[in-house]
Amino acid sequence: MKIPFSGHFSYICCIDKFLLQQQERGQTFGLVESIKFLMAEFENVRLDTLEYHDTHTISRGTGIVQVLVMCDEVFCVSDLATGKVYQGYNDGKVRSVPHVVRLEVDMSYTISETVSFDEMGSFRIVDWDDLLEGNIWYL
């Protein structure tokens, strides 16, 4: 059994390869050359996730979901000794606040005459309100 595809790591490797190519040449690529190089590398990553069989193909990938969660909250960060408010409000009012949660899941599916999901891992939280700066390679 293969390890589920981690696109984030694979795409970072593409960027590293791109930077190394420029360094070896001693010059930076132009815009068109950069796009061609990166698109070819991204296609190689995609093709590496395919496993070919006589009657079907198995592909592995990472599903990304962003969820907007509306919360009613009372939020205040203050110094107990001085009463100084550092964050939020000290009025005790309930406010409706949006939060964005980014989730990822590894999965594999079979492509033949139809597409069927074979394996699906558990969703994991990879970011909350961009505090971890998300998984920027998928944006």
Buried (B, 14 or more C-beta within 10 A) or exposed (E): EEEBBEBBEBBEEBEEBBEEBBEEEEEEBEEEEBEEBBEEBBEEBBEEBEEEEEEBEBBBBBEBEEEEEEEEEEEEEBEEEEEEEEEBEEEEEEEEEEEEBBBBBBBBBBEEEEEEEEEEEEBEEBBEEEEEEBBEBBE
